[in-house]
Amino acid sequence: MFKSSFLSLLVFILFSSYLQSQDNSDWREEQNIYEKIYNAHLQLADGSNTTIRQLSSKSPLIVTLIFTRCTGVCYPLLLRLNEELKNADSEKFDVLVISFDPRDSIKDMINLSNRFGLENNKDWNFAVTDSIALLNKSVSFNPVWNDSAQQFNHDAYLIGVNNQSYITKKLIGMRDTKSLNALIRSINSEYSVTYRLPSKNN
């Protein structure tokens, strides 16, 4: 009897924790949706200077924030994104990879693009900006410096931006092709029916 009650309580606690984590993730992905991303000035790996707004007006963007000295999620995220996009919907979009680490130079970003064999891919842009704090705030991206590890603790982050610079969808964590296709549809203004997950507010 006691063992059965204990197991039931344990299952309830674990399930409640899971629902809470899902609720938090869902809430964070909904932050800033349909707001404009900060129009940061960018220095691109090809040597040109532009802004996010100028880039998005030419083509919708999948924006990701990384740093080149990362020993955690950054490289797996870019590798996974590159592979998943080969199977993704064919609507037009570009990928914008921005370093959020002030130590990163444009040379570091060039080396990063070379490492992934993307230096000649016109659909991928690698950039640095001197407005990273304002950009991070506009998308609710909050990397935290870990002094002992000499690394940033941060999420894998993808931000969908349409050609009017509005954030249409965010994905937090490593995601599959289905999720990526939903993001691509959103930045191309393709209608899709969505329902928010139940939370404490609805």
C-alpha positions in Angstrom: 0.0 0.0 0.0 2.7 2.4 1.1 4.9 1.5 -2.0 1.9 2.0 -4.4 1.1 5.4 -2.8 4.8 6.5 -2.9 5.1 5.5 -6.6 1.9 7.4 -7.4 3.2 10.5 -5.6 6.5 10.3 -7.4 4.8 10.0 -10.8 2.6 13.0 -10.0 5.6 15.1 -9.0 7.6 14.2 -12.1 4.7 14.8 -14.4 3.9 18.1 -12.7 7.6 19.1 -13.2 7.4 18.1 -16.8 4.3 20.2 -17.4 5.9 23.2 -15.7 9.0 22.9 -17.9 6.8 22.6 -21.0 4.8 25.6 -19.9 7.9 27.7 -19.3 9.3 26.8 -22.7 6.0 27.6 -24.4 5.8 30.9 -22.7 9.3 31.9 -23.6 8.8 31.0 -27.2 5.8 33.3 -27.3 7.7 36.3 -26.0 8.2 39.1 -28.5 6.1 37.4 -31.2 4.8 40.0 -33.7 7.2 42.6 -32.4 10.0 44.0 -34.5 13.4 42.7 -34.0 16.0 45.4 -33.2 17.4 46.8 -36.3 21.1 46.1 -35.5 23.9 47.3 -37.7 25.8 44.3 -39.0 29.3 43.6 -40.3 29.1 40.6 -42.6 31.7 38.0 -43.3 31.7 39.0 -47.0 33.0 42.4 -46.0 29.8 44.4 -46.4 27.9 46.4 -43.8 24.1 46.3 -43.5 21.2 46.1 -41.0 18.8 43.4 -40.1 16.0 45.4 -41.6 17.8 45.7 -45.0 18.5 41.9 -45.0 15.0 40.9 -44.1 13.4 43.3 -46.7 15.3 41.2 -49.4 14.4 37.8 -47.9 12.8 36.5 -44.7 15.3 35.4 -42.1 16.1 32.6 -39.8 18.3 34.3 -37.2 20.4 32.3 -34.7 22.7 33.7 -32.0 26.0 31.9 -31.2 29.6 32.5 -30.1 32.6 31.0 -31.8 34.4 29.9 -28.6 31.3 27.8 -27.5 32.0 24.2 -26.3 28.3 23.5 -25.9 25.3 23.9 -28.1 26.4 26.3 -30.8 28.2 24.0 -33.1 25.7 21.1 -32.9 22.9 23.7 -33.5 24.5 25.0 -36.7 25.3 21.5 -37.9 21.7 20.3 -37.2 20.2 23.5 -38.8 22.3 23.0 -41.9 21.2 19.4 -42.2 17.5 20.0 -41.4 17.3 22.8 -43.9 18.1 20.4 -46.7 14.8 18.6 -46.0 12.8 21.8 -45.1 10.2 23.5 -47.1 11.5 25.3 -50.2 10.1 28.8 -49.5 12.6 31.6 -49.9 14.6 32.6 -46.8 18.1 33.3 -45.6 20.0 32.3 -42.5 21.6 35.0 -40.4 24.2 33.8 -37.8 25.1 36.5 -35.4 27.7 36.3 -32.6 26.5 37.6 -29.2 30.1 37.5 -27.8 31.8 40.9 -28.0 35.2 39.1 -28.2 34.3 37.6 -31.6 35.7 39.4 -34.6 34.6 39.2 -38.2 37.6 37.0 -38.8 36.2 34.5 -36.2 32.9 34.4 -38.1 34.6 33.9 -41.4 36.5 30.9 -39.9 33.2 29.6 -38.6 31.5 29.8 -42.0 34.6 28.0 -43.5 34.4 25.3 -40.9 30.8 24.4 -42.0 31.6 24.9 -45.7 29.2 27.8 -46.0 31.6 30.5 -47.1 30.2 30.5 -50.6 26.6 29.8 -49.8 24.6 33.1 -50.5 21.7 31.9 -48.4 23.9 32.1 -45.2 25.2 35.3 -43.6 27.7 35.4 -40.7 27.9 38.6 -38.8 29.0 40.6 -35.8 27.3 43.6 -34.3 28.1 46.4 -31.8 24.4 46.4 -30.7 24.2 42.9 -29.3 22.6 44.0 -26.0 19.7 45.7 -27.7 19.3 42.8 -30.2 19.3 40.2 -27.4 16.7 42.2 -25.5 14.4 42.5 -28.5 14.2 38.7 -28.8 14.5 37.9 -25.0 17.8 36.0 -25.4 19.7 36.0 -22.1 23.1 34.4 -22.2 24.8 34.2 -18.8 28.6 34.2 -18.4 30.0 31.3 -16.4 33.3 32.6 -15.0 34.5 29.2 -13.8 33.9 27.5 -17.2 34.8 30.7 -19.2 31.7 30.0 -21.3 28.2 31.5 -21.8 25.3 29.5 -20.5 22.6 29.9 -23.2 19.8 28.2 -25.1 19.8 27.0 -28.7 17.8 29.8 -30.3 16.2 30.3 -33.7 14.2 33.4 -34.5 11.9 33.7 -37.5 11.8 37.2 -39.0 9.5 38.2 -41.9 10.3 40.7 -44.6 8.9 43.5 -42.5 11.3 42.7 -39.7 8.6 41.2 -37.4 9.4 38.2 -35.3 6.9 35.6 -36.4 8.1 32.5 -34.5 10.8 31.4 -32.1 12.2 28.0 -31.4 14.2 27.2 -28.3 16.2 24.0 -28.1 17.3 21.5 -30.8 14.3 21.0 -33.0 13.1 18.7 -35.9 12.2 19.4 -39.5 8.5 19.7 -38.7 9.2 22.6 -36.2 11.6 24.2 -38.7 9.0 24.0 -41.5 6.4 25.8 -39.2 8.9 28.6 -38.6 9.6 28.9 -42.4 5.9 29.1 -43.1 5.5 31.8 -40.6 8.2 34.0 -42.0 6.7 33.6 -45.5 3.3 34.8 -44.1 1.7 31.4 -44.8 -1.4 31.0 -42.7 -1.3 28.1 -40.2 -3.8 27.3 -37.4 -2.1 27.3 -34.0 -3.3 26.7 -30.5 -1.5 27.8 -27.4 -0.8 25.1 -24.9 -2.7 25.3 -21.6 -0.9 27.4 -19.0 -1.6 29.2 -15.8 -3.0 32.1 -17.8 -5.3 30.2 -20.1 
